[in-house]
């Protein structure tokens, strides 16, 4: 009686190990996307502040909001990978894997766990008033994006990283 149970356990082991490896790969891939995105935003703010030091405070405020947003997404993707993969669009480009609505973020923010804590930061950002210099920062970004020579190096680095991330196949 014990032998068939052991054989069945061993037969199922490879599929569970493969599923865990796939989940780990998907998580790592998404983490790389988050890191690349945060690095891109950091570079954009650094260049804007270099051109106009008066944007330092609003740039820091903007980056904090981006960090909250992307850290929420990182945590949510990891949670869904482990608990409910159907909530993720894993066949889509990585930028589209996770779609959280305002209602989703609000609901998550009320959870009493790490995901809830991070969701609360992001939800609070979405509910807060924009920084008084937000428009100035957005205008500086628009100016930078219309003069791609100013952002060539970080943009190329981001595009190269995103191409490398897209090439990762998790199976």
N, C-alpha and C positions, 0 to 999 in steps of 0.2 A: 504494500500500500504506500509506503514511504517512497519507494523508488520511482513510481510514476509522478509523484508530486515533485520530486527533485528534478526529474527529466523535464517536466513542464516548466519549472522555475528557470532552469538553464536555457530552455528554448526561448523563453520570453525575455531573458536578460539582454541579449543583443539589441532587441528593438527598443527597450527602455534606455539602454546606454546611447543608442543612436539618437533617440528623441532628446535626451539630455544634451548631447553634443550639438544638435541642431539649435536648441534653445540657447545654449551658451554662445554659439556662433552669431545668432540673430541679435542677442543682447550686445555682444561685442561690436557688431556692425552698427547698431543704433548708437551705442556710446561713442563710437568714432564720428558718426554724423553730428551728434550733439557737440562734441569737442571741436570739430571743424567749424561748426556754425558759431560757437562762442568765440573762437579765435578770429573768425572773419569780423564779427561785430566789434571785438576789441580793437582790431586793426583799423576799422572804419572810424571808431571814436578817437583813437590815437591820432589819426591823420587830421580829423576835423579839429581836434583840440590844438594840434601843432599849428594849424593855420589860424585858429582863433582861440587863444587861451581862455577867453571868457566863457567858453563852452565846457570847461572842465567839470563843473558841478552838475550840469544837466547831462553831460556825457556819463558821469558816474551813476547818476540816477537811471539813465537809460540802460546801461549795462546791468545794473542790479535787476531791473525788470526782465531783461533778456535771460539772465541767469535763472531767475525764478521760473520763467516760462520753460526753458529747455531742461532744467533739472526736474520739473514736474513731468515733462514728457519722458525723460529718461526713466524716472521711477515708475511711471504709469506703464510704459512699454514693458519693463521688466516684470511688473505685476501681472499684466495681461499675458505675457509669454508663459508665465508659470501657472496662471489660473483660468484664463479664458481667451485663447488664441483667436477665437472667432471675432473678437472685437478689433483685431488688427488686420489691415489690408496688406499682408505680407507679399502678395504678388505684385504690388504696386511699387513705384520708386520709393525709396526710403523716406523721403519727405512726406509721403502720403500714408505711411503705415498707421498713424494714429490721428484720429479726428476727435478732439474733445470740444464739445460745445460749452458755452458759458454755464448752462445748467449742469453739465457733467462735472465741470470744475467746482461749481458750488456744492454739488452733492459729495464729491470727493473731499472737499475741504471740511466737511463735517465728520469725516471718519477719524477715529481715535488711533491712528497709526502713523508711520513715517510718511506714507503717501498722502494722508490727510493733512499733515503738518506742511508739507511742501505745496500741496494744492491750495491751502489757506494763504500762503505767501503770494502765489500767483493770482488767486481770486481777489485778494486785497489790492494788489497792483491794478487789476482791471477795474476795480471800483473807485480807486483814488483819483483825485484831480491830477491832470497832467502838470508837469513841471512848468513854471512860468516861461522858461526858455525853450520849451519843447519844440515850438515852431521854428525857432532859430536853428536848433540842432537838425531838425528834419530838412530845413532849407540848405544847411551845410552839406548834409548827405546827398541831397539832390544835385547840388553843385559838383560834388565829388564824382557822382555817378555819370554826370554829363562830360566830365574830363577824365576819361579812363586812364590816361597817363599817370595821374596822381595816385591811382590805386592799383596800378598794374601788378606790382609784386604780391600784395596780399590776395588780390583777386585770382591771380594765376595759381597761387598756393592753394587757395580754397577749391578752385576748379579741379586741380590735380588730385587733391585729397578726395573730393566727391567722386571723381572718375575711379579712383582706386577703391573706394567704398562700394560703388555700384558693381564693381567687378567681383566682389566677394560673393561666393555662392555657398549658401548654407544648406547642407543636405544630410 
